[in-house]
């Protein structure tokens, strides 16, 4: 079952969250953080998939600070708009919205993980390193192709972290991945051969089904080991 709920950030901003609920009692909760395309059908599908695995999933609408209800696709016009909005995003502000979803997810009464994609992957990492300042204490976080992570690789995560990168990602240089490896040998980092950016999104041309299946299975096991 899914629904839209109202969330309130600590600065008073009100936003929506897409919630997917499992059948029966939740084994844990997951905050799902969008790419730069809003909480569109792809992100809703991620939340739905985690609900089917027994998790309560909530995806905060980060674009509500700029345009409410915005869901973008992957055509040329939507790509242009997405990258324009990307320039307006500020991680510390968007983390307030993630924290609002995290607070809502506490209703499950279980451990909470954070999973993000692209820009959301960066926020998943920052949820692990800065979350405590926002009353977030994730049980674990997972980032798929976390753009810009190299700039904050030295920050210290306070929970287990898993990161997925396409080996052929032309948006994220090897230097960024190496920066995390060197600073945090304990972080689980996986590279996927033959995969580029957004390889785990079935709605995008860059989707690589076999590699996405492996990454998603690893993520699910990681969540269950750390939360359920």
C-alpha positions in Angstrom: 0.0 0.0 0.0 1.3 3.5 -0.8 0.3 7.0 0.1 1.6 10.6 0.2 2.1 12.1 3.6 3.0 15.6 4.9 6.4 16.0 6.5 7.8 19.1 8.3 11.5 19.9 8.4 13.2 21.5 11.4 13.2 24.9 9.7 9.4 24.8 9.3 9.4 23.9 5.6 6.5 21.5 4.7 7.1 18.9 2.1 5.5 15.6 0.9 6.8 12.1 1.3 5.9 9.1 -0.8 5.3 6.2 1.6 5.1 2.5 0.7 4.0 0.2 3.5 4.6 -3.6 3.8 2.0 -6.2 4.4 2.0 -6.9 8.1 4.5 -5.5 10.6 7.5 -3.8 9.2 10.9 -5.4 9.8 12.5 -1.9 9.6 12.3 1.4 7.7 14.1 2.9 4.8 14.4 6.5 3.7 14.8 6.6 -0.1 16.4 9.7 -1.5 15.7 10.8 -5.0 18.0 11.5 -8.0 17.7 15.1 -9.4 14.4 14.1 -11.0 12.1 14.3 -8.0 10.2 11.5 -6.4 9.1 10.2 -9.8 7.9 6.7 -10.8 11.4 5.4 -10.6 12.0 6.4 -7.0 8.4 5.4 -6.1 9.3 2.0 -7.6 12.3 1.7 -5.3 10.2 2.5 -2.2 7.6 -0.1 -3.4 10.2 -2.7 -3.8 11.5 -2.3 -0.3 8.0 -2.4 1.0 7.5 -5.8 -0.7 10.6 -6.9 1.3 9.0 -5.9 4.6 10.3 -2.4 5.1 8.4 0.8 5.6 9.8 3.1 3.0 9.5 6.9 2.7 10.9 9.1 0.0 10.9 12.9 0.7 10.2 15.3 -2.1 13.4 17.4 -2.1 12.1 19.7 -4.9 9.2 20.9 -2.9 11.4 23.8 -1.8 11.4 25.0 -5.5 8.4 23.5 -7.1 5.8 21.3 -5.5 4.8 18.0 -6.9 7.6 18.1 -9.5 8.3 14.7 -11.1 10.7 14.7 -14.1 11.4 12.1 -16.7 14.6 11.6 -18.6 13.9 13.3 -21.9 15.9 16.3 -23.1 13.6 19.0 -21.7 13.3 17.3 -18.3 17.0 16.7 -18.2 17.6 20.4 -18.8 15.2 21.4 -16.0 16.7 18.8 -13.6 20.2 20.1 -14.1 19.0 23.7 -13.6 17.5 22.7 -10.3 20.6 20.7 -9.4 22.4 24.0 -9.3 20.0 25.3 -6.6 20.4 22.3 -4.3 22.4 22.7 -1.1 23.2 19.5 0.8 22.8 20.9 4.3 19.4 22.3 3.3 18.2 19.1 1.7 19.4 17.1 4.7 16.7 18.9 6.7 14.2 17.3 4.4 15.8 13.9 4.7 15.8 14.3 8.5 12.0 15.1 8.3 11.5 11.8 6.5 13.7 10.0 9.0 11.7 11.4 11.9 8.5 10.1 10.2 10.0 6.7 9.7 10.5 6.4 13.4 6.8 5.5 13.5 7.8 2.0 12.5 9.6 1.6 15.9 12.5 -0.2 14.2 15.9 0.6 12.9 16.1 2.9 9.9 18.4 2.8 6.9 19.0 5.5 4.2 19.3 4.7 0.5 20.0 7.3 -2.1 20.7 7.6 -5.8 23.1 10.0 -7.6 22.6 13.3 -5.7 20.6 11.2 -3.2 23.6 8.9 -2.9 25.6 11.9 -1.8 22.9 12.7 0.8 22.9 9.1 2.0 26.7 9.4 2.7 26.1 12.8 4.5 23.3 11.2 6.5 25.9 8.9 7.9 28.5 11.6 8.6 26.3 14.6 9.6 23.0 12.9 10.6 23.6 13.1 14.3 23.5 16.9 14.2 20.0 16.5 12.8 18.8 13.8 15.2 19.3 11.1 12.6 21.0 8.0 13.7 20.8 5.6 10.7 21.4 1.9 11.3 23.2 2.0 7.9 23.3 4.0 4.6 23.6 3.0 1.0 24.7 5.2 -1.9 24.3 4.4 -5.5 26.7 6.4 -7.8 27.0 9.2 -5.2 28.1 12.2 -7.2 30.6 14.6 -5.5 31.4 12.2 -2.7 35.1 12.8 -3.1 34.8 16.3 -1.8 33.5 15.0 1.6 35.3 11.6 1.7 37.2 12.6 4.8 34.0 13.0 6.8 33.5 10.3 9.4 30.4 8.0 9.1 28.9 6.8 12.3 27.2 3.7 10.9 28.0 1.0 8.3 28.0 2.4 4.7 27.7 0.6 1.3 28.5 2.3 -2.0 27.8 1.2 -5.5 29.6 2.7 -8.6 29.6 1.8 -12.3 33.1 1.1 -13.4 32.4 3.2 -16.5 30.7 6.1 -14.8 31.7 9.3 -16.7 30.2 11.5 -14.0 32.2 10.2 -11.0 36.0 9.9 -11.4 38.0 7.1 -10.0 39.8 9.7 -7.8 36.5 10.2 -5.9 36.1 6.5 -5.2 39.7 6.1 -4.2 39.4 9.1 -1.8 36.7 7.2 0.1 38.6 3.9 0.0 41.7 5.6 1.4 39.9 7.5 4.2 37.5 4.6 5.1 38.8 1.1 4.4 35.8 -0.3 6.3 33.2 1.1 3.9 31.9 -1.5 1.5 32.5 -0.2 -2.0 31.5 -2.1 -5.1 32.4 -1.4 -8.8 30.2 -2.8 -11.6 31.9 -3.7 -14.8 30.2 -2.6 -18.0 28.1 -0.2 -16.1 28.0 3.6 -16.2 26.1 6.3 -14.3 22.5 5.4 -13.2 23.0 1.8 -14.1 20.4 0.7 -11.5 17.5 2.7 -12.9 15.4 0.6 -15.2 13.8 3.8 -16.7 17.1 5.1 -18.1 19.1 4.1 -21.1 22.1 3.4 -18.9 20.3 0.6 -17.1 22.4 -2.6 -16.9 20.0 -5.3 -15.6 22.4 -7.9 -14.5 24.6 -5.5 -12.6 21.6 -3.7 -11.0 20.3 -7.0 -9.8 23.6 -7.8 -8.0 23.8 -4.3 -6.5 20.2 -4.4 -5.3 20.7 -7.9 -3.8 23.7 -6.6 -1.9 21.8 -3.6 -0.7 18.9 -5.7 0.6 21.1 -8.1 2.4 23.0 -5.1 3.9 19.8 -3.5 5.2 18.5 -6.7 6.6 21.8 -7.5 8.4 21.9 -4.0 9.9 18.3 -3.3 10.6 16.0 -6.3 10.6 
